[in-house]
Amino acid sequence: MNIQRKIVVRGKVQGVGFRNATWRKAMELGIRGSVQNLDDGSVEILVSATDKEF
């Protein structure tokens, strides 16, 4: 079964390497998705993985 999640992270997460570190960790774990900066200063993470991967 495929599971998808949307996660919004708030705080000091832009301009500190958070997005890149999150993407690298997801690739290491075999989790697919995207990470993007939002206009309000937060970061949105969209992930998709099998229930076994989660």
C-alpha atoms as a printed R data frame, in Angstrom:
   type eleno elety resid chain resno      x      y      z
1  ATOM     1    CA   MET     A     1  0.000  0.000  0.000
2  ATOM     2    CA   ASN     A     2  1.276  3.490 -0.876
3  ATOM     3    CA   ILE     A     3  1.111  6.204  1.796
4  ATOM     4    CA   GLN     A     4  1.393  9.933  1.120
5  ATOM     5    CA   ARG     A     5  1.935 12.689  3.668
6  ATOM     6    CA   LYS     A     6  2.163 16.477  3.610
7  ATOM     7    CA   ILE     A     7  4.297 17.987  6.366
8  ATOM     8    CA   VAL     A     8  4.753 21.712  7.000
9  ATOM     9    CA   VAL     A     9  7.736 22.699  9.140
10 ATOM    10    CA   ARG     A    10  7.760 26.149 10.728
11 ATOM    11    CA   GLY     A    11 10.512 28.077 12.458
12 ATOM    12    CA   LYS     A    12 14.002 28.923 11.204
13 ATOM    13    CA   VAL     A    13 13.995 26.449  8.339
14 ATOM    14    CA   GLN     A    14 14.847 28.632  5.345
15 ATOM    15    CA   GLY     A    15 18.412 29.655  4.560
16 ATOM    16    CA   VAL     A    16 19.973 27.068  6.901
17 ATOM    17    CA   GLY     A    17 20.204 23.978  4.653
18 ATOM    18    CA   PHE     A    18 17.089 22.304  6.066
19 ATOM    19    CA   ARG     A    19 15.475 21.613  2.692
20 ATOM    20    CA   ASN     A    20 18.606 20.012  1.214
21 ATOM    21    CA   ALA     A    21 19.287 17.935  4.341
22 ATOM    22    CA   THR     A    22 15.678 16.713  4.350
23 ATOM    23    CA   TRP     A    23 15.860 15.716  0.685
24 ATOM    24    CA   ARG     A    24 19.163 13.850  1.199
25 ATOM    25    CA   LYS     A    25 17.785 11.921  4.190
26 ATOM    26    CA   ALA     A    26 14.659 10.970  2.237
27 ATOM    27    CA   MET     A    27 16.792  9.630 -0.631
28 ATOM    28    CA   GLU     A    28 18.899  7.671  1.864
29 ATOM    29    CA   LEU     A    29 15.713  6.086  3.264
30 ATOM    30    CA   GLY     A    30 14.186  5.428 -0.171
31 ATOM    31    CA   ILE     A    31 11.312  7.853  0.397
32 ATOM    32    CA   ARG     A    32 10.122  9.762 -2.643
33 ATOM    33    CA   GLY     A    33  8.688 13.269 -2.671
34 ATOM    34    CA   SER     A    34  9.549 16.935 -2.733
35 ATOM    35    CA   VAL     A    35 10.632 19.719 -0.408
36 ATOM    36    CA   GLN     A    36  9.907 23.375 -1.104
37 ATOM    37    CA   ASN     A    37 10.076 26.758  0.575
38 ATOM    38    CA   LEU     A    38  6.743 28.498  1.155
39 ATOM    39    CA   ASP     A    39  6.136 32.252  1.032
40 ATOM    40    CA   ASP     A    40  5.395 32.414  4.783
41 ATOM    41    CA   GLY     A    41  8.921 31.178  5.660
42 ATOM    42    CA   SER     A    42  7.957 27.563  6.330
43 ATOM    43    CA   VAL     A    43  8.971 24.465  4.370
44 ATOM    44    CA   GLU     A    44  6.504 22.004  2.842
45 ATOM    45    CA   ILE     A    45  7.492 18.346  2.558
46 ATOM    46    CA   LEU     A    46  5.459 15.957  0.380
47 ATOM    47    CA   VAL     A    47  6.403 12.296  0.792
48 ATOM    48    CA   SER     A    48  5.269  9.024 -0.702
49 ATOM    49    CA   ALA     A    49  6.344  5.561  0.411
50 ATOM    50    CA   THR     A    50  4.973  2.099  0.970
51 ATOM    51    CA   ASP     A    51  3.557  1.295  4.388
52 ATOM    52    CA   LYS     A    52  6.619 -0.914  4.968
53 ATOM    53    CA   GLU     A    53  8.956  2.068  4.342
54 ATOM    54    CA   PHE     A    54  7.022  4.267  6.767
